[in-house]
Amino acid sequence: MIPPRVIRKYANRRLYDATASRHVTLEDIRRLIASGERVQVVDDRSGEDLTRAVLLQIISEQEQFGSPVLSVQLLEGIIRFYGNPVQDMLSRYLEQSLGTVMQQQRSVQAQMAKAMEAPLAPIAELTRQNMEMWSRMQAQMLAALNPQAGAANQDESRDAPAPGAQPPPDEPSPK
């Protein structure tokens, strides 16, 4: 697994991305996470891990100024679980549920990418099926218009022995 990108938080509350050698904002960190990067925010003086607090701050800003994901009812439910004996179970459930949603999202994106690579493949398959159906309809139409040709085809198929069938006892077997 790739190690997380280290972000240092200074006493003046500025954030510094050691990998990119530049100061970053909470929005920059949000974009990094949205693009799939893992981050770890550490206090520059003490080395304390501040990742959780910074991520909660990002979520809070997104909920306040962006398009909210967490409804009031959901937030109330989460608050009710704090200190509850099943708090750990809720945590694991939410992690697994979010993991499943993300996996499904990747799957849909892969299917869309596949469809974009060969956008005519479904149309080609439909065309093939239509041609087969058209050929069958044409054969039936010709048989209806020319009953002798249709009857001859039926006679031939009726007179021909079935594959693996034994000839009648009074006829000699072909050699």
N, C-alpha and C positions, 0 to 999 in steps of 0.2 A: 504494500500500500504506500502511496506517495505521502511523504510527511506534509503536515499542514504548513501553509505560508505563515510566517511569523510577523505579526504586527505589534510594534512596541507603542505603549501609551506613556507619554511623558507627563510630568507634573503639571504642565500647562494645558493638559487634556488633549494635546495634539497626538494624532496617530501617525506612525511612521512604518511603511512597508519596507522591511529590510531587504526583501528579494528585489523589488523594483527601485530601491534607493530613492524613495520620494514620500512626501507626506500624503496621507489619504484621508478621505471623509468617510462617514458612515455609509453614504451612498456608494462610494467606491467599494467598500467591503461587501455591501449588499450585492453589487454587480458581480464581484468575484465569486461569492457563494452561489448566486443564481447561475453562473456559468459552470458550476460543478467543482470549484476549488474548495478545499478545506482551509480554514484559517484558525490561528491560535493567537489571541491577544494577550500580551503579558505586560505587567507593569515594569517600566524600565528600571526603577530603583530596586524594588523588592523581588522582582521575578515572579510575583503572584500571577496566577492565571485569571485573567479577566474576561475570557471568551464568553462565558455564559451571560455576564452582565451586559456586555456590548451587544450580543445577539438579541437579548431581550429589549435593549434600547432601539435596535433596528426594527424589530417587530412592532414595538410601541409606536414608532414614527410612521411605519407603514400603515398601521391600523388607524392612526389619527389623521394622517394627511393623504394617504393613498386610498386604494380600494380595499376595504376591510375583508378579511378572510374569517375572522373570529366573531361570531354573533354574540350578542349579550348573553343569550341562554347558554352558549358553549362556555363563555368565560365564567359565568356563574357556576356551571357544572364543574369546571376545573377547580375553581376556588373551593368548592365543597369537598373535593377529594383531598385537599391538603390536610395532613394529620390523620387521615383516614387509613385504616389498616390495608386497604386495597390500593393505596396511592401508587405503589410500585407496579401493580398490575395495570393501572391506567396508563402509566408511562410506557410500559412495554407494548401495550395495545396500540397506543397512538403512534409509536415508532414503527411498529409492524404495518399498521394501516397506511401510514404515509409512504413507507417503503413499497408497498404493493401498488399504491396509486402512481408513484414515480416509475415503477417497472412497467406498468400498463401504458403510461405516457411514452416511455421509450419505445415500447412495442408499436404503438400507433404511429409514432414518428418514423420508425423503421419501415413500416408498411407504406406510409405516405411517400417516403424517399424511394422505395422500390417501385411504386406506381409512377413516380415522376421520371424514373430512369427509363422505363419502358411503358409510356402512356398508351401506346397503341396495342399492347398485348391483350387486354380484355376485349378490345374491339375486334382484333384478329380472331380471337376465339369465337366471338359471336358471329362473325362473318363465316367461319368454317361451319358452325352449327347451322346457320341459315342456308348455306350451300347444300349441305347434306339433306336438309328438309326440302329444299327446292328440287333436288334430284329425285327424291322419293315422290313428291307431288307430281313432277313431270312424268315419271314412269307410270304412275297411277292414271294420269290424264291420258297418256298414249294408250294404255291398256283399255281405258273406257271408250276412246274414240275408234280404236281398231280392235274389236273383240277377238278376231282371229289371232292376232299377234299375242294378245293377252292369254288366250286359250292355249296357244302353242307353247307359250312359256310355262303355263300351268301344267300342260300335258308332259312337257319335258321334265319338269321338276317332279311330277307324280310318277312317271315311268322310270326315272333314275333311281337305282337302289340307294337306300340310305347308307351312309358310311358305316362299314362294319357289319352290314346285314348279310345273312346267308341266302344264296339263291334257292328258289323252290326245289323240292326233291326231284321233280320230273325233268328239270332242265340240267344239262351238263354244266359244271362250273367252268368259267372261263379260265384259260391257261395263259 
